[in-house]
Amino acid sequence: MKRLTFKGEGFLLYGILYSLGRFFIEGLRTDSLMLGEYRVAQLISVVTIVLFSGLIVWMRKKGYKKRL
């Protein structure tokens, strides 16, 4: 069964997976830039994951151009 995706979905998925990995790796660092009690790199990763996930859901609902 072929799965239809929209143009750019691969990029968004890559961004989500990259940010997920970076979130965990940044948690291991001891020399991170902090904003209060949170690491800035982890905050950026969470924002990217939420934004890109939202874009995937929104674009699938809108029925953007499909490709094989």
N, C-alpha and C positions, 0 to 999 in steps of 0.2 A: 504494500500500500504506500503510495507516494504521499508525502506530507507537503501541503502547500504553505509557503511562507511569503511574507511581503519583503520588498526590497529594503535592505538595511537591518533586517532582523538579526542577521549574523553578527553585525557590528554591535548591536545592543546587547545581545547575549554575551559576546566577548567582554564588553564593558562590565556587565554584572559579575561574571566569573572572575575577571581580573580584580575587581574591587573586593569581592569576597575573599580571595586569597590575600590581597594586600591588607585587609582588615585584620586577619589573624597574624600575619607576619609583623605588622606594626605593633601588635600587642606584645611581641617578644622583645622589642627594642627598649633600651634603657635611656637613650639620648633623644627622645622625641620632644617635639614642640608641643607644649600643653596649653589648653584653653580651659582654665579652671582645673577640674579633675579629669578631663577628657583629652585624648590625643587628637590633634588637628587632622592628621592623616586618616585616622579612623572615622572621624566625623565626615570628612569628604567622601570616604568610601561608602558610608551609610547613605549619604545624600545621593550619590551616584547610583547605588543599588535601587533605591526607592524611585528615583527619577526614571531610570531606564526601564524598570519593571512596569511603571505606570505607562510609559510610552508604548511598550509592547502590548499591554492590555488595551489601551486606547486605539492603537492602530489596527489591532485585530477586530475590535468592535466596529470601527469605521469602515472596515473592508477595503483597506488599501490594496493597490495593485498586487495581485498574486503572481508568483512565479513558480516554476517546477523545480 
